[in-house]
Amino acid sequence: MKPLLENRVAVITAAASGMGRASSLLFAVEGATVVAVDRDEAAGASLVAEITGAGGRAQFIACDLLDLSSVERLAAEITKTYDRVDVLFNHAGMPGPRGFEFTPEEWHRVVDLNVTAPIFLTKHLMPALRASTGASVIFTSSISGVVASVNSPVYSTVKAAVIGFMRSLAAGGGADGIRSNAIAPGATETPMLNQFFGADGADSDVVQERVKNFERNIPLGRLAQADEVATVALFLASPMSAYITGAVVPVDGGYSII
């Protein structure tokens, strides 16, 4: 069977760990040249070594996505190296502060990484996306962007904003053959899990109790695994979803339906 992403160039942010890493490995297996973007240079180098060691193609570019000048330089480097971008997976994000007491600095940091960075990276890469024959832009939102989150209203707000931009891109990008969709993961077993449930500095026992309470509200009774999110990203990146744009795909074990 022909690889689903054969000869496709796929840019993935936050590629060095968790869902981003799982997606990078899967995309490479399916034939993509993976442009892995992360601020963790050691983890990025390890990822590329694993991909190339298995016969795949990958490049790592270090970037602090909180710095918009670095985002612009990143896009320039990508477009200088490749004649097009076929897949842009805007995955990078961070949890927000818990509750309704937060500082302007906390607000701006969460907005800058979750919303501003992917919007401007997409903007700078639009010429490269238009040069593709059927580009796919994927955003990682969250189930918290679909349903209300009292625990983290800031995170819920920014992830809803991601969906709003994704839908606007889907509406405006169709004429250029650009599809735009979002993944809305629920709680997922990744290194960032403790940050989400312990954003207020709670100790490990409290975090574990919060995780168990969350699982009780999931019809499938467990958290997601990183590779389960990666397979949805692959579907949205590949020709299998050629007629899907503007969609939000929950990967939450049914959490959002109850």
N, C-alpha and C positions, 0 to 999 in steps of 0.2 A: 504493500500500500504506500502511495506517495505521502511523504511527510506533510502535515497540515500547513506548516509555515516554511516550506522549502524556498530558499533564496529570498526570504523576507528579512528586512531590517527592523528589529524590535528594540525600542528604547524603553527601559524599565527603571523607574526611580525607586529608591529605598530597596535596591536589588540585593543587598548583601546579607539580609537576614529575614526570617519569618516568611510571610506570604510572598514577598518580593523575591526572595531567594528560591523558593519552591517554583515560582513562575519562571524565573530565569532558567533554571535547570530544565523544566518541562519544555519551554519554548525552544531551547537549544536542541533537545532530543528531537523535536518536531521540525528541525531544519533551519531555524532562524539564526541569523547573526545577531547576537544579543549585545546591545550597548548598555552595560550595567552602570547605573549611576547611584552613588552613595557617598556619604562623608567618611565612612569607615574604610580607610585605604587597605588595611590588613585583611579585613573580611572581604573586600572587593577583589583583592588579588587572589585570595583563596578560592573564591567563586570562579573566577576566570580560569584558574589552574585546573579546577575540577571539570569545567566544561571542555576546555581544550584537551585535557588529558583523556577524555572520553571520545575525542574526535570531533567535538563541536567547535563553533566559532563564537568568540566573545571578546569584547573590549571593555575595560573598566575606565570610567572617568570620575574622579573625585570632584564633588561639588557640594557646597553648603547652600541648600535651596532657600535658606532664609535671607540670603544676599542676592538681590535681584540683578546686580551687575555680574555675579557669578553665573546666574541662570542664563543671562544673555550670552556670556562667553561659552557656556556649555552648548547652547544651541548653535553657536557659530562653529564650534569644533566639530559637532556632529554633521552639520551641513557641509563643512569643508571636506570631511572624510567620506561621506556617503552622498550619492546623487539623489537619494530619496529616503523618507522614513515611511515604512508600511504600517508599523504598529507603535503607538505611543501609549504606554501604560503608566499613567500618573498615579502611582501607588503611595508615595511618601505622605506621611501624616503623623500626628501626635495626639495624645489624649488631652482633654481640657481639665481645668480645675473642677473639683467636686462642688456642687451646690451653687448658690446664688451670690456668694461673697467672693469676688475676684477682683484683681487689680487691673488697671489699664494695660500694664506690661504683660500680664498673663493673657489677657484678651488678644492683644496684638500679635503675640508670638504664635498662638494657636491659629489665628486667622491667616497670618503670613505663610505658615507652612502648609496648612490644609487647603487654603483657597487661593491666595495670591500666587504662590509658587507654581501650581499646576496651570493656572490661567495664563501666566506670562510665558511659561515654557511652551505651552500649546501655541500661543500667539507667535512666538519666535520661530517655531517649527512649521508653521502653516505652509510656507512655500515648499518645504520638503514633503509635507503630507499631501499637498496638491500634486506633487510630481509622482506619487504612487498611483498604481492602478487599483484603487479600492482600499484606501487607508482605513484603519480602525483606531480610534482613540478611546481608551478605557480609563475611567476614573474609579478610584476606590473611595466610595462614600462609606456608609455604615448603616446598620439597621437603626442606629440612633438618629440618622438623617431622615428616616421614614416614619418612625414612631417617636413620641415624646420621651425625653430623658430628664427626669427630675434630678437624677444623680449628677449629670453633667450637661446642663443646658447650653453651655458654651460649645461643647463638642457637637451636640445635637444641631445647633444653629449653623455651624460651619459646614457640617456634612450635608445639611439640607441645601446650603448655598452651592456646594459642589454639584448637586443634582440639577439645580437651576441653570448653572452654566453649561452642564453637559447637554441638557435639552435644547438650549439655545444653539449650541454648536451643531447638534443633530439637525435642527431646523434649517440652519444656514449653510451647513457643510455638504448637504446632499447633492447639490448641483456640481460640486467638485469631486463627488464619489467618496466623500469622507463620512464614515459612520461614527457615531459617538454613543457610548453606553456606560452604565455604571454598575459596579458590584457593590452590594450592601451586605458585608459580612456581619454576622453576630459575633459574640465573644469567641475568640480563636486561640488555640494553644500555640502561642508564639512567645519569644522573649519579652514582648511588650505587654503581655497579659497582666503582669503584676503592676505595671504603671497605670493601666486603666482602672484596676480595682483598688489600687493604693495611691491614687493621685493626691490624697490628703495626708500622706505619710503614715498610713496605718501599718501596724506590724503584720508579719506574715500570717499569723493565726487569724487575724481579722480579715485579711485579704482572702484567705482560703475559705472562710465562712461566707464571704460575699460571693465567691465563685460558686459554691455549693447552692446558695440561695438562687442564684441566676439560673443554674442548671435545672432547678425544679420547675422553672417556667418555660423550659424548652420541650416541645412535644417529643423530640427524638432523644431527650434525656442526657445529652452530652454536649460539650463544646465542639466547635469545628476544628479540623486539622488544616494546616497550611496548604497541603497538597489538594484538599477539597476546594479551596478557593482558587488555587492555581488552575485546576481543570476548567472552572468557569471562565477564567481569564483567557485560557486557550480557546475555548468555544467562541468567545466574543472577538478574539483576534483573528480567527480563521474564517475561511469561506463557508464553514458550517452555519454561520450567522449572517450570511451575505444580505439578507433582507430584514435585518433587525437593527434599528437605530432609535435612539431616544428612550431606551428601556432601562429600568432599574431592576437588577436581578438579586433578590435576597438569597443569601447563603447563611441561613440562621437556624436551621433545624426546625423551622416552624414558629420561632419565637414571636414573630410579628403578627401571627394570625389569631393569637389569643389575648 
